């Protein structure tokens, strides 16, 4: 019997309504169409001074500790961030500075990013993939990127983006299904 996968989205956007979350919702919808999932979201902008003022894990407030535990215990992590000045925002990185070093080892991670133009598309390969490589996470082979021209507000209008998501998620569903049918220690990718 397939159990629902615990999918945790880390939203690196500094605002509630964002293109990044518009793109991420397409990714989670595609996953939900193919597998049973339960989705939780950690918005870095909502974590407050108990997060931004923390230098070490011991400094975080209980609500921030709970958010970190969500990230560390996810079956699948979706790391979603806008691109500023060719990389992810500092608050996004700070969250991962507080994550236990081996908590993401072998964990499936789906990389999602948005930026002002296609010049930022390589952020997935040059910034996000190395970050999760440090954690020894199992990043999905394809990441998802869209630029501001692909949107109207937070709604993705570009059909190519939808197509890339469907193909990319379709490619990893067999491994994620295997994870859902097995115990939590199975390596999917």
N, C-alpha and C positions, 0 to 999 in steps of 0.2 A: 504494500500500500504506500502510495506517495504521500509524504507529509508536506505541509506548506513550508516553503523555504522562508527563513527570516531574512528579508532584504532590508538593509539599512542604507539610506541615502545620506551622505554627508554633503550638505549644501554649503558651498563656500561663498555664495553670493551675499553681499552686504545688505540686501533688501528682501522684503517678503515676496513681492512680485518681480520676477526676473526672467530673462530669456533662458538663463541656465536651468531654472526649474521647469520652464516650458519644454525644453529639450529633454530633460530628465523624466518628465511625465510621459513622454512618448516612449522612452526606453522601458520604464516600469510597466506601462500599458502593454507593450509588446511582450514583455516577460510574463505578465499576468494572463495574456491570451494563450500562452503555451504551457504554463506550469502553475500549480497552486502556490501563491506567495502571500506573505504578510509583510507589508511595507511600513517601516518606521523612518522618521526623518530627524536628523540632527542639523539644525540651522545654526551655524557659528555666530551669526549676528544676534541671536537671542540668548547666548550664553552669559553675557554680562561681565561685570567686573570680577566675579569669582573665577572667570576664565582668563580674561585679558590681563589680570593682575597676577596670575599664577606663573611662577617660574619653574616649579617642579610639580609633579603629581600630588605631592603632599599638601600643596598650597590650594588645591581646587576646593570649591564648595560641593556639598552633597549633590546638587542638581547637575553640576558639571561632571562629577564622578559617575553619575547615572548615565549621562550622555556618552562618556568614554566607554563604559561597560556595554552599551548598545553597540558601539562600533566594534569592540573587541569580540563580542559574542555573536555577531551576525554570521549567517550562513553565506551570504553574498553581500559584498559592499559595493555601492555605487558612489564613486568619488566624483562629485560634480562641482565645477568651478568656472567662474568667468576668468578671462585673462586680462591682466593689467600689466602694462609695461613688459610684455613678453613672458609673463609667468603667472602663477596662481597668487592670490592675495595672502598677505602675512597671517591673517587670522585662520585661514584654511590650513596653512603650514603649522601654525601654533597648535592646532588641535592634534595634529599628528606628532608633534614634538612631545605631547603628553601621553600618547598611546604607548602601551608596554611594547618593548622591542620585538618580541616573538609572538604577540597576540594575533598578528595577521599572517603568520607563516602558513603557506599553502591555501590561504583563504581566497576564493574567487573575487576579483575586483574588476568592475566595469568602469572604464574611464570616460568621462563626459566633460566637455569644455565648450565655452562660447567665447567669441571675441568680436572685435569691431570689423575685422577683415580676415581674409584667408591667410594673411601673413602670420597670424597667430596659430594656425592649425597644427604646427609642429610642437606645440606645447605638450601635447599628449606624449610624443616620443622623447622630447628633450627635457621635460620637467616632471610630468606625472609618472611615467613609467619608471624612471630612476628612483623617485621617491618610494614607490611601492616595491621596487626591487630591493631597496634597503631592508624593508620589512619581510622579504622573502615571500611576498604575496604572489598568488597565481593570477596575474593580470590577464584579462581576455585578450586574445590576439589582435582584435580590432577595437579602436576607441571611437567615440562619436563626437564630432565637432560641427558646429554651425556658426556662421557669422551673422552680424546684425542684418544684413540684406536678406537673410532667409526667414525673417520674422516680420510680423506686424504686431507690435506690442510684445506679448509673450507667446503668441500663436505662431507656430512654424508653418510657413506657406510653401516652402520648397519641397516638391515631391521627391527629389533626389535624397533629401535628408530622411524622409520616411522609408524610402527604399533601402538606404544604407543600414538603417536601424533594423528593419525586418530581416535583411540578409545576415547582418552581424549577430543579432540575437539568435536567429535560426541556427547559425554555426555552432553556438555554444550550448544550446538547449540539451543535446544528448548528454553532455557532461554534467549539467546542472540537474537533469532528471536523475542521473545516476546518484548524485549527491542526495537528492530528496528521497531516494529509495534506500539509501544506505545509512550507516551511522555517520555522525558528524565529523569523523576523522578522515573520511575518504578524500583523496586529492582529485579534483575534477579536471584540471588541465594538464 
